[in-house]
Amino acid sequence: MLPHTTEVLIIGAGPTGMALSIVLHQAGVDHVLIDRLAQGLQTSRAGVIHAQTLETLEPLGVTQR
């Protein structure tokens, strides 16, 4: 169930929406992330993750593994 109020509404749980959600969560900002799909897909279209992408994601704390 969605809350009645929020500071930020993010539409789309793609890479940009997920990264924004992580940043807002870490900053303690109340937000809601919604997507058209009820569940995430268990596949990836990416064959590799490029170094620039890893460098961009590193400050979010999602690259350790």
PDB file of N, CA, C, O and CB in Angstrom:
ATOM      1  N   MET A   1       0.836  -1.175   0.000  1.00  0.00           N
ATOM      2  CA  MET A   1       0.000   0.000   0.000  1.00  0.00           C
ATOM      3  C   MET A   1       0.890   1.250   0.000  1.00  0.00           C
ATOM      4  O   MET A   1       1.885   1.321   0.721  1.00  0.00           O
ATOM      5  CB  MET A   1      -0.956  -0.008   1.218  1.00  0.00           C
ATOM      6  N   LEU A   2       0.515   2.206  -0.805  1.00  0.00           N
ATOM      7  CA  LEU A   2       1.281   3.444  -0.893  1.00  0.00           C
ATOM      8  C   LEU A   2       0.898   4.406   0.219  1.00  0.00           C
ATOM      9  O   LEU A   2      -0.263   4.460   0.626  1.00  0.00           O
ATOM     10  CB  LEU A   2       1.072   4.104  -2.252  1.00  0.00           C
ATOM     11  N   PRO A   3       1.871   5.166   0.712  1.00  0.00           N
ATOM     12  CA  PRO A   3       1.544   6.173   1.731  1.00  0.00           C
ATOM     13  C   PRO A   3       0.716   7.308   1.122  1.00  0.00           C
ATOM     14  O   PRO A   3       0.702   7.491  -0.096  1.00  0.00           O
ATOM     15  CB  PRO A   3       2.838   6.739   2.369  1.00  0.00           C
ATOM     16  N   HIS A   4       0.041   8.052   1.962  1.00  0.00           N
ATOM     17  CA  HIS A   4      -0.781   9.165   1.496  1.00  0.00           C
ATOM     18  C   HIS A   4       0.052  10.403   1.185  1.00  0.00           C
ATOM     19  O   HIS A   4      -0.345  11.227   0.361  1.00  0.00           O
ATOM     20  CB  HIS A   4      -1.831   9.504   2.533  1.00  0.00           C
ATOM     21  N   THR A   5       1.201  10.538   1.836  1.00  0.00           N
ATOM     22  CA  THR A   5       2.072  11.695   1.576  1.00  0.00           C
ATOM     23  C   THR A   5       3.523  11.233   1.474  1.00  0.00           C
ATOM     24  O   THR A   5       3.899  10.203   2.034  1.00  0.00           O
ATOM     25  CB  THR A   5       1.920  12.769   2.697  1.00  0.00           C
ATOM     26  N   THR A   6       4.317  11.996   0.765  1.00  0.00           N
ATOM     27  CA  THR A   6       5.747  11.755   0.645  1.00  0.00           C
ATOM     28  C   THR A   6       6.413  13.043   0.187  1.00  0.00           C
ATOM     29  O   THR A   6       5.764  13.911  -0.398  1.00  0.00           O
ATOM     30  CB  THR A   6       6.045  10.586  -0.344  1.00  0.00           C
ATOM     31  N   GLU A   7       7.700  13.166   0.452  1.00  0.00           N
ATOM     32  CA  GLU A   7       8.435  14.340  -0.016  1.00  0.00           C
ATOM     33  C   GLU A   7       8.780  14.216  -1.492  1.00  0.00           C
ATOM     34  O   GLU A   7       8.755  15.203  -2.227  1.00  0.00           O
ATOM     35  CB  GLU A   7       9.710  14.536   0.806  1.00  0.00           C
ATOM     36  N   VAL A   8       9.106  12.984  -1.931  1.00  0.00           N
ATOM     37  CA  VAL A   8       9.535  12.759  -3.311  1.00  0.00           C
ATOM     38  C   VAL A   8       8.867  11.502  -3.844  1.00  0.00           C
ATOM     39  O   VAL A   8       8.802  10.487  -3.150  1.00  0.00           O
ATOM     40  CB  VAL A   8      11.081  12.641  -3.405  1.00  0.00           C
ATOM     41  N   LEU A   9       8.375  11.567  -5.061  1.00  0.00           N
ATOM     42  CA  LEU A   9       7.831  10.413  -5.760  1.00  0.00           C
ATOM     43  C   LEU A   9       8.732  10.126  -6.944  1.00  0.00           C
ATOM     44  O   LEU A   9       8.921  10.978  -7.812  1.00  0.00           O
ATOM     45  CB  LEU A   9       6.356  10.655  -6.214  1.00  0.00           C
ATOM     46  N   ILE A  10       9.291   8.919  -6.978  1.00  0.00           N
ATOM     47  CA  ILE A  10      10.148   8.492  -8.080  1.00  0.00           C
ATOM     48  C   ILE A  10       9.342   7.517  -8.915  1.00  0.00           C
ATOM     49  O   ILE A  10       8.832   6.523  -8.398  1.00  0.00           O
ATOM     50  CB  ILE A  10      11.490   7.841  -7.567  1.00  0.00           C
ATOM     51  N   ILE A  11       9.225   7.795 -10.202  1.00  0.00           N
ATOM     52  CA  ILE A  11       8.472   6.920 -11.092  1.00  0.00           C
ATOM     53  C   ILE A  11       9.464   6.201 -11.988  1.00  0.00           C
ATOM     54  O   ILE A  11      10.149   6.822 -12.801  1.00  0.00           O
ATOM     55  CB  ILE A  11       7.424   7.721 -11.934  1.00  0.00           C
ATOM     56  N   GLY A  12       9.536   4.886 -11.833  1.00  0.00           N
ATOM     57  CA  GLY A  12      10.433   4.067 -12.625  1.00  0.00           C
ATOM     58  C   GLY A  12      11.578   3.523 -11.796  1.00  0.00           C
ATOM     59  O   GLY A  12      12.375   4.281 -11.244  1.00  0.00           O
ATOM     60  N   ALA A  13      11.655   2.196 -11.711  1.00  0.00           N
ATOM     61  CA  ALA A  13      12.690   1.545 -10.911  1.00  0.00           C
ATOM     62  C   ALA A  13      13.826   1.031 -11.780  1.00  0.00           C
ATOM     63  O   ALA A  13      14.395  -0.029 -11.520  1.00  0.00           O
ATOM     64  CB  ALA A  13      12.094   0.400 -10.107  1.00  0.00           C
ATOM     65  N   GLY A  14      14.148   1.796 -12.816  1.00  0.00           N
ATOM     66  CA  GLY A  14      15.312   1.476 -13.630  1.00  0.00           C
ATOM     67  C   GLY A  14      16.574   1.932 -12.914  1.00  0.00           C
ATOM     68  O   GLY A  14      16.527   2.282 -11.735  1.00  0.00           O
ATOM     69  N   PRO A  15      17.692   1.931 -13.609  1.00  0.00           N
ATOM     70  CA  PRO A  15      18.957   2.316 -12.967  1.00  0.00           C
ATOM     71  C   PRO A  15      18.935   3.710 -12.350  1.00  0.00           C
ATOM     72  O   PRO A  15      19.456   3.905 -11.252  1.00  0.00           O
ATOM     73  CB  PRO A  15      20.071   2.244 -13.967  1.00  0.00           C
ATOM     74  N   THR A  16      18.346   4.670 -13.031  1.00  0.00           N
ATOM     75  CA  THR A  16      18.309   6.037 -12.505  1.00  0.00           C
ATOM     76  C   THR A  16      17.402   6.136 -11.291  1.00  0.00           C
ATOM     77  O   THR A  16      17.773   6.740 -10.286  1.00  0.00           O
ATOM     78  CB  THR A  16      17.843   7.012 -13.584  1.00  0.00           C
ATOM     79  N   GLY A  17      16.216   5.547 -11.376  1.00  0.00           N
ATOM     80  CA  GLY A  17      15.284   5.576 -10.248  1.00  0.00           C
ATOM     81  C   GLY A  17      15.843   4.880  -9.023  1.00  0.00           C
ATOM     82  O   GLY A  17      15.686   5.364  -7.902  1.00  0.00           O
ATOM     83  N   MET A  18      16.500   3.741  -9.235  1.00  0.00           N
ATOM     84  CA  MET A  18      17.082   3.007  -8.113  1.00  0.00           C
ATOM     85  C   MET A  18      18.226   3.794  -7.482  1.00  0.00           C
ATOM     86  O   MET A  18      18.332   3.854  -6.257  1.00  0.00           O
ATOM     87  CB  MET A  18      17.578   1.630  -8.572  1.00  0.00           C
ATOM     88  N   ALA A  19      19.083   4.399  -8.305  1.00  0.00           N
ATOM     89  CA  ALA A  19      20.192   5.192  -7.763  1.00  0.00           C
ATOM     90  C   ALA A  19      19.656   6.387  -6.975  1.00  0.00           C
ATOM     91  O   ALA A  19      20.162   6.700  -5.897  1.00  0.00           O
ATOM     92  CB  ALA A  19      21.123   5.676  -8.901  1.00  0.00           C
ATOM     93  N   LEU A  20      18.640   7.046  -7.506  1.00  0.00           N
ATOM     94  CA  LEU A  20      18.053   8.179  -6.793  1.00  0.00           C
ATOM     95  C   LEU A  20      17.435   7.729  -5.478  1.00  0.00           C
ATOM     96  O   LEU A  20      17.558   8.422  -4.468  1.00  0.00           O
ATOM     97  CB  LEU A  20      16.997   8.873  -7.661  1.00  0.00           C
ATOM     98  N   SER A  21      16.779   6.592  -5.477  1.00  0.00           N
ATOM     99  CA  SER A  21      16.177   6.062  -4.256  1.00  0.00           C
ATOM    100  C   SER A  21      17.243   5.780  -3.194  1.00  0.00           C
ATOM    101  O   SER A  21      17.038   6.063  -2.013  1.00  0.00           O
ATOM    102  CB  SER A  21      15.387   4.782  -4.566  1.00  0.00           C
ATOM    103  N   ILE A  22      18.370   5.228  -3.613  1.00  0.00           N
ATOM    104  CA  ILE A  22      19.462   4.942  -2.677  1.00  0.00           C
ATOM    105  C   ILE A  22      19.980   6.243  -2.058  1.00  0.00           C
ATOM    106  O   ILE A  22      20.159   6.331  -0.843  1.00  0.00           O
ATOM    107  CB  ILE A  22      20.614   4.188  -3.395  1.00  0.00           C
ATOM    108  N   VAL A  23      20.217   7.244  -2.895  1.00  0.00           N
ATOM    109  CA  VAL A  23      20.741   8.520  -2.408  1.00  0.00           C
ATOM    110  C   VAL A  23      19.760   9.169  -1.430  1.00  0.00           C
ATOM    111  O   VAL A  23      20.165   9.654  -0.374  1.00  0.00           O
ATOM    112  CB  VAL A  23      21.026   9.470  -3.588  1.00  0.00           C
ATOM    113  N   LEU A  24      18.481   9.180  -1.777  1.00  0.00           N
ATOM    114  CA  LEU A  24      17.479   9.779  -0.891  1.00  0.00           C
ATOM    115  C   LEU A  24      17.377   9.004   0.420  1.00  0.00           C
ATOM    116  O   LEU A  24      17.253   9.610   1.485  1.00  0.00           O
ATOM    117  CB  LEU A  24      16.108   9.826  -1.585  1.00  0.00           C
ATOM    118  N   HIS A  25      17.426   7.692   0.359  1.00  0.00           N
ATOM    119  CA  HIS A  25      17.372   6.874   1.577  1.00  0.00           C
ATOM    120  C   HIS A  25      18.559   7.189   2.482  1.00  0.00           C
ATOM    121  O   HIS A  25      18.394   7.370   3.688  1.00  0.00           O
ATOM    122  CB  HIS A  25      17.354   5.368   1.224  1.00  0.00           C
ATOM    123  N   GLN A  26      19.750   7.253   1.902  1.00  0.00           N
ATOM    124  CA  GLN A  26      20.945   7.544   2.684  1.00  0.00           C
ATOM    125  C   GLN A  26      20.898   8.946   3.296  1.00  0.00           C
ATOM    126  O   GLN A  26      21.481   9.189   4.352  1.00  0.00           O
ATOM    127  CB  GLN A  26      22.185   7.400   1.813  1.00  0.00           C
ATOM    128  N   ALA A  27      20.199   9.864   2.624  1.00  0.00           N
ATOM    129  CA  ALA A  27      20.077  11.234   3.129  1.00  0.00           C
ATOM    130  C   ALA A  27      18.901  11.397   4.090  1.00  0.00           C
ATOM    131  O   ALA A  27      18.702  12.475   4.649  1.00  0.00           O
ATOM    132  CB  ALA A  27      19.924  12.203   1.968  1.00  0.00           C
ATOM    133  N   GLY A  28      18.119  10.327   4.284  1.00  0.00           N
ATOM    134  CA  GLY A  28      16.982  10.387   5.192  1.00  0.00           C
ATOM    135  C   GLY A  28      15.783  11.129   4.633  1.00  0.00           C
ATOM    136  O   GLY A  28      14.946  11.622   5.390  1.00  0.00           O
ATOM    137  N   VAL A  29      15.694  11.213   3.316  1.00  0.00           N
ATOM    138  CA  VAL A  29      14.579  11.904   2.669  1.00  0.00           C
ATOM    139  C   VAL A  29      13.441  10.910   2.435  1.00  0.00           C
ATOM    140  O   VAL A  29      13.649   9.838   1.867  1.00  0.00           O
ATOM    141  CB  VAL A  29      15.030  12.558   1.325  1.00  0.00           C
ATOM    142  N   ASP A  30      12.239  11.277   2.878  1.00  0.00           N
ATOM    143  CA  ASP A  30      11.052  10.451   2.680  1.00  0.00           C
ATOM    144  C   ASP A  30      10.727  10.391   1.189  1.00  0.00           C
ATOM    145  O   ASP A  30      10.532  11.427   0.553  1.00  0.00           O
ATOM    146  CB  ASP A  30       9.843  11.010   3.489  1.00  0.00           C
ATOM    147  N   HIS A  31      10.668   9.186   0.633  1.00  0.00           N
ATOM    148  CA  HIS A  31      10.372   9.043  -0.787  1.00  0.00           C
ATOM    149  C   HIS A  31       9.646   7.733  -1.054  1.00  0.00           C
ATOM    150  O   HIS A  31       9.664   6.810  -0.239  1.00  0.00           O
ATOM    151  CB  HIS A  31      11.657   9.115  -1.614  1.00  0.00           C
ATOM    152  N   VAL A  32       9.014   7.677  -2.204  1.00  0.00           N
ATOM    153  CA  VAL A  32       8.332   6.465  -2.662  1.00  0.00           C
ATOM    154  C   VAL A  32       8.804   6.201  -4.081  1.00  0.00           C
ATOM    155  O   VAL A  32       8.842   7.107  -4.914  1.00  0.00           O
ATOM    156  CB  VAL A  32       6.757   6.609  -2.593  1.00  0.00           C
ATOM    157  N   LEU A  33       9.164   4.954  -4.349  1.00  0.00           N
ATOM    158  CA  LEU A  33       9.600   4.520  -5.674  1.00  0.00           C
ATOM    159  C   LEU A  33       8.534   3.595  -6.231  1.00  0.00           C
ATOM    160  O   LEU A  33       8.230   2.568  -5.625  1.00  0.00           O
ATOM    161  CB  LEU A  33      10.998   3.809  -5.620  1.00  0.00           C
ATOM    162  N   ILE A  34       7.962   3.942  -7.375  1.00  0.00           N
ATOM    163  CA  ILE A  34       6.951   3.084  -7.986  1.00  0.00           C
ATOM    164  C   ILE A  34       7.407   2.684  -9.378  1.00  0.00           C
ATOM    165  O   ILE A  34       8.177   3.395 -10.024  1.00  0.00           O
ATOM    166  CB  ILE A  34       5.574   3.796  -8.044  1.00  0.00           C
ATOM    167  N   ASP A  35       6.924   1.539  -9.828  1.00  0.00           N
ATOM    168  CA  ASP A  35       7.253   1.036 -11.147  1.00  0.00           C
ATOM    169  C   ASP A  35       6.045   0.328 -11.720  1.00  0.00           C
ATOM    170  O   ASP A  35       5.177  -0.125 -10.974  1.00  0.00           O
ATOM    171  CB  ASP A  35       8.468   0.094 -11.096  1.00  0.00           C
ATOM    172  N   ARG A  36       5.981   0.231 -13.002  1.00  0.00           N
ATOM    173  CA  ARG A  36       4.870  -0.436 -13.681  1.00  0.00           C
ATOM    174  C   ARG A  36       4.840  -1.934 -13.364  1.00  0.00           C
ATOM    175  O   ARG A  36       3.763  -2.523 -13.267  1.00  0.00           O
ATOM    176  CB  ARG A  36       4.970  -0.221 -15.196  1.00  0.00           C
ATOM    177  N   LEU A  37       6.008  -2.552 -13.204  1.00  0.00           N
ATOM    178  CA  LEU A  37       6.077  -3.986 -12.914  1.00  0.00           C
ATOM    179  C   LEU A  37       5.914  -4.234 -11.413  1.00  0.00           C
ATOM    180  O   LEU A  37       6.427  -3.478 -10.588  1.00  0.00           O
ATOM    181  CB  LEU A  37       7.415  -4.578 -13.414  1.00  0.00           C
ATOM    182  N   ALA A  38       5.197  -5.298 -11.077  1.00  0.00           N
ATOM    183  CA  ALA A  38       4.992  -5.639  -9.666  1.00  0.00           C
ATOM    184  C   ALA A  38       6.282  -6.170  -9.029  1.00  0.00           C
ATOM    185  O   ALA A  38       6.501  -5.985  -7.831  1.00  0.00           O
ATOM    186  CB  ALA A  38       3.869  -6.682  -9.530  1.00  0.00           C
ATOM    187  N   GLN A  39       7.129  -6.824  -9.818  1.00  0.00           N
ATOM    188  CA  GLN A  39       8.395  -7.380  -9.327  1.00  0.00           C
ATOM    189  C   GLN A  39       9.486  -7.058 -10.338  1.00  0.00           C
ATOM    190  O   GLN A  39       9.223  -6.851 -11.522  1.00  0.00           O
ATOM    191  CB  GLN A  39       8.288  -8.928  -9.095  1.00  0.00           C
ATOM    192  N   GLY A  40      10.714  -7.021  -9.842  1.00  0.00           N
ATOM    193  CA  GLY A  40      11.836  -6.815 -10.744  1.00  0.00           C
ATOM    194  C   GLY A  40      12.098  -8.059 -11.574  1.00  0.00           C
ATOM    195  O   GLY A  40      11.770  -9.170 -11.157  1.00  0.00           O
ATOM    196  N   LEU A  41      12.682  -7.877 -12.735  1.00  0.00           N
ATOM    197  CA  LEU A  41      13.046  -9.002 -13.577  1.00  0.00           C
ATOM    198  C   LEU A  41      14.317  -9.641 -13.019  1.00  0.00           C
ATOM    199  O   LEU A  41      15.155  -8.952 -12.438  1.00  0.00           O
ATOM    200  CB  LEU A  41      13.246  -8.554 -15.054  1.00  0.00           C
ATOM    201  N   GLN A  42      14.456 -10.900 -13.186  1.00  0.00           N
ATOM    202  CA  GLN A  42      15.617 -11.625 -12.677  1.00  0.00           C
ATOM    203  C   GLN A  42      16.689 -11.790 -13.747  1.00  0.00           C
ATOM    204  O   GLN A  42      17.498 -12.715 -13.684  1.00  0.00           O
ATOM    205  CB  GLN A  42      15.195 -12.990 -12.151  1.00  0.00           C
ATOM    206  N   THR A  43      16.693 -10.898 -14.720  1.00  0.00           N
ATOM    207  CA  THR A  43      17.674 -10.944 -15.800  1.00  0.00           C
ATOM    208  C   THR A  43      18.323  -9.578 -15.927  1.00  0.00           C
ATOM    209  O   THR A  43      17.843  -8.586 -15.378  1.00  0.00           O
ATOM    210  CB  THR A  43      17.017 -11.374 -17.145  1.00  0.00           C
ATOM    211  N   SER A  44      19.411  -9.550 -16.656  1.00  0.00           N
ATOM    212  CA  SER A  44      20.106  -8.294 -16.902  1.00  0.00           C
ATOM    213  C   SER A  44      20.429  -8.200 -18.380  1.00  0.00           C
ATOM    214  O   SER A  44      20.789  -9.197 -19.006  1.00  0.00           O
ATOM    215  CB  SER A  44      21.395  -8.184 -16.044  1.00  0.00           C
ATOM    216  N   ARG A  45      20.302  -7.018 -18.935  1.00  0.00           N
ATOM    217  CA  ARG A  45      20.691  -6.820 -20.324  1.00  0.00           C
ATOM    218  C   ARG A  45      22.176  -6.488 -20.421  1.00  0.00           C
ATOM    219  O   ARG A  45      22.740  -6.477 -21.515  1.00  0.00           O
ATOM    220  CB  ARG A  45      19.852  -5.706 -20.965  1.00  0.00           C
ATOM    221  N   ALA A  46      22.800  -6.223 -19.298  1.00  0.00           N
ATOM    222  CA  ALA A  46      24.208  -5.830 -19.305  1.00  0.00           C
ATOM    223  C   ALA A  46      25.105  -7.061 -19.287  1.00  0.00           C
ATOM    224  O   ALA A  46      24.954  -7.937 -18.435  1.00  0.00           O
ATOM    225  CB  ALA A  46      24.524  -4.923 -18.104  1.00  0.00           C
ATOM    226  N   GLY A  47      26.028  -7.120 -20.221  1.00  0.00           N
ATOM    227  CA  GLY A  47      27.003  -8.202 -20.237  1.00  0.00           C
ATOM    228  C   GLY A  47      28.172  -7.922 -19.304  1.00  0.00           C
ATOM    229  O   GLY A  47      28.769  -8.840 -18.742  1.00  0.00           O
ATOM    230  N   VAL A  48      28.490  -6.642 -19.149  1.00  0.00           N
ATOM    231  CA  VAL A  48      29.579  -6.211 -18.272  1.00  0.00           C
ATOM    232  C   VAL A  48      29.175  -4.916 -17.594  1.00  0.00           C
ATOM    233  O   VAL A  48      28.239  -4.243 -18.027  1.00  0.00           O
ATOM    234  CB  VAL A  48      30.908  -6.028 -19.065  1.00  0.00           C
ATOM    235  N   ILE A  49      29.877  -4.574 -16.537  1.00  0.00           N
ATOM    236  CA  ILE A  49      29.719  -3.266 -15.903  1.00  0.00           C
ATOM    237  C   ILE A  49      31.030  -2.520 -16.123  1.00  0.00           C
ATOM    238  O   ILE A  49      32.088  -2.953 -15.666  1.00  0.00           O
ATOM    239  CB  ILE A  49      29.363  -3.390 -14.356  1.00  0.00           C
ATOM    240  N   HIS A  50      30.948  -1.417 -16.813  1.00  0.00           N
ATOM    241  CA  HIS A  50      32.144  -0.651 -17.166  1.00  0.00           C
ATOM    242  C   HIS A  50      32.717   0.068 -15.940  1.00  0.00           C
ATOM    243  O   HIS A  50      32.011   0.339 -14.969  1.00  0.00           O
ATOM    244  CB  HIS A  50      31.819   0.368 -18.275  1.00  0.00           C
ATOM    245  N   ALA A  51      33.994   0.362 -16.015  1.00  0.00           N
ATOM    246  CA  ALA A  51      34.702   1.004 -14.905  1.00  0.00           C
ATOM    247  C   ALA A  51      34.058   2.334 -14.521  1.00  0.00           C
ATOM    248  O   ALA A  51      33.933   2.632 -13.333  1.00  0.00           O
ATOM    249  CB  ALA A  51      36.169   1.225 -15.273  1.00  0.00           C
ATOM    250  N   GLN A  52      33.651   3.131 -15.494  1.00  0.00           N
ATOM    251  CA  GLN A  52      33.028   4.432 -15.210  1.00  0.00           C
ATOM    252  C   GLN A  52      31.733   4.244 -14.430  1.00  0.00           C
ATOM    253  O   GLN A  52      31.433   5.023 -13.526  1.00  0.00           O
ATOM    254  CB  GLN A  52      32.752   5.205 -16.522  1.00  0.00           C
ATOM    255  N   THR A  53      30.970   3.218 -14.774  1.00  0.00           N
ATOM    256  CA  THR A  53      29.726   2.924 -14.053  1.00  0.00           C
ATOM    257  C   THR A  53      30.031   2.551 -12.611  1.00  0.00           C
ATOM    258  O   THR A  53      29.364   3.031 -11.694  1.00  0.00           O
ATOM    259  CB  THR A  53      28.944   1.784 -14.747  1.00  0.00           C
ATOM    260  N   LEU A  54      31.026   1.705 -12.400  1.00  0.00           N
ATOM    261  CA  LEU A  54      31.409   1.323 -11.037  1.00  0.00           C
ATOM    262  C   LEU A  54      31.883   2.527 -10.235  1.00  0.00           C
ATOM    263  O   LEU A  54      31.562   2.645  -9.052  1.00  0.00           O
ATOM    264  CB  LEU A  54      32.504   0.258 -11.070  1.00  0.00           C
ATOM    265  N   GLU A  55      32.636   3.413 -10.856  1.00  0.00           N
ATOM    266  CA  GLU A  55      33.105   4.614 -10.165  1.00  0.00           C
ATOM    267  C   GLU A  55      31.937   5.519  -9.776  1.00  0.00           C
ATOM    268  O   GLU A  55      31.959   6.150  -8.719  1.00  0.00           O
ATOM    269  CB  GLU A  55      34.095   5.384 -11.047  1.00  0.00           C
ATOM    270  N   THR A  56      30.933   5.579 -10.621  1.00  0.00           N
ATOM    271  CA  THR A  56      29.759   6.400 -10.333  1.00  0.00           C
ATOM    272  C   THR A  56      28.930   5.797  -9.206  1.00  0.00           C
ATOM    273  O   THR A  56      28.392   6.528  -8.374  1.00  0.00           O
ATOM    274  CB  THR A  56      28.899   6.559 -11.588  1.00  0.00           C
ATOM    275  N   LEU A  57      28.823   4.481  -9.172  1.00  0.00           N
ATOM    276  CA  LEU A  57      28.014   3.800  -8.161  1.00  0.00           C
ATOM    277  C   LEU A  57      28.729   3.622  -6.828  1.00  0.00           C
ATOM    278  O   LEU A  57      28.071   3.419  -5.808  1.00  0.00           O
ATOM    279  CB  LEU A  57      27.592   2.461  -8.674  1.00  0.00           C
ATOM    280  N   GLU A  58      30.049   3.691  -6.809  1.00  0.00           N
ATOM    281  CA  GLU A  58      30.816   3.448  -5.586  1.00  0.00           C
ATOM    282  C   GLU A  58      30.395   4.334  -4.410  1.00  0.00           C
ATOM    283  O   GLU A  58      30.255   3.813  -3.304  1.00  0.00           O
ATOM    284  CB  GLU A  58      32.278   3.656  -5.864  1.00  0.00           C
ATOM    285  N   PRO A  59      30.183   5.645  -4.588  1.00  0.00           N
ATOM    286  CA  PRO A  59      29.762   6.462  -3.443  1.00  0.00           C
ATOM    287  C   PRO A  59      28.393   6.076  -2.879  1.00  0.00           C
ATOM    288  O   PRO A  59      28.060   6.445  -1.752  1.00  0.00           O
ATOM    289  CB  PRO A  59      29.735   7.909  -3.845  1.00  0.00           C
ATOM    290  N   LEU A  60      27.609   5.341  -3.650  1.00  0.00           N
ATOM    291  CA  LEU A  60      26.297   4.899  -3.168  1.00  0.00           C
ATOM    292  C   LEU A  60      26.397   3.660  -2.292  1.00  0.00           C
ATOM    293  O   LEU A  60      25.424   3.278  -1.642  1.00  0.00           O
ATOM    294  CB  LEU A  60      25.375   4.619  -4.343  1.00  0.00           C
ATOM    295  N   GLY A  61      27.569   3.030  -2.268  1.00  0.00           N
ATOM    296  CA  GLY A  61      27.779   1.854  -1.435  1.00  0.00           C
ATOM    297  C   GLY A  61      27.183   0.585  -2.004  1.00  0.00           C
ATOM    298  O   GLY A  61      26.820  -0.319  -1.251  1.00  0.00           O
ATOM    299  N   VAL A  62      27.073   0.500  -3.328  1.00  0.00           N
ATOM    300  CA  VAL A  62      26.469  -0.691  -3.922  1.00  0.00           C
ATOM    301  C   VAL A  62      27.441  -1.499  -4.778  1.00  0.00           C
ATOM    302  O   VAL A  62      27.017  -2.384  -5.520  1.00  0.00           O
ATOM    303  CB  VAL A  62      25.285  -0.294  -4.755  1.00  0.00           C
ATOM    304  N   THR A  63      28.728  -1.208  -4.686  1.00  0.00           N
ATOM    305  CA  THR A  63      29.689  -1.909  -5.544  1.00  0.00           C
ATOM    306  C   THR A  63      30.614  -2.869  -4.809  1.00  0.00           C
ATOM    307  O   THR A  63      31.443  -3.522  -5.444  1.00  0.00           O
ATOM    308  CB  THR A  63      30.516  -0.913  -6.269  1.00  0.00           C
ATOM    309  N   GLN A  64      30.496  -2.972  -3.499  1.00  0.00           N
ATOM    310  CA  GLN A  64      31.440  -3.797  -2.755  1.00  0.00           C
ATOM    311  C   GLN A  64      31.467  -5.247  -3.231  1.00  0.00           C
ATOM    312  O   GLN A  64      32.539  -5.829  -3.397  1.00  0.00           O
ATOM    313  CB  GLN A  64      31.103  -3.755  -1.290  1.00  0.00           C
ATOM    314  N   ARG A  65      30.320  -5.813  -3.444  1.00  0.00           N
ATOM    315  CA  ARG A  65      30.250  -7.223  -3.835  1.00  0.00           C
ATOM    316  C   ARG A  65      30.618  -7.354  -5.284  1.00  0.00           C
ATOM    317  O   ARG A  65      30.624  -8.462  -5.821  1.00  0.00           O
ATOM    318  CB  ARG A  65      28.851  -7.811  -3.581  1.00  0.00           C
TER     319      ARG A  65
END
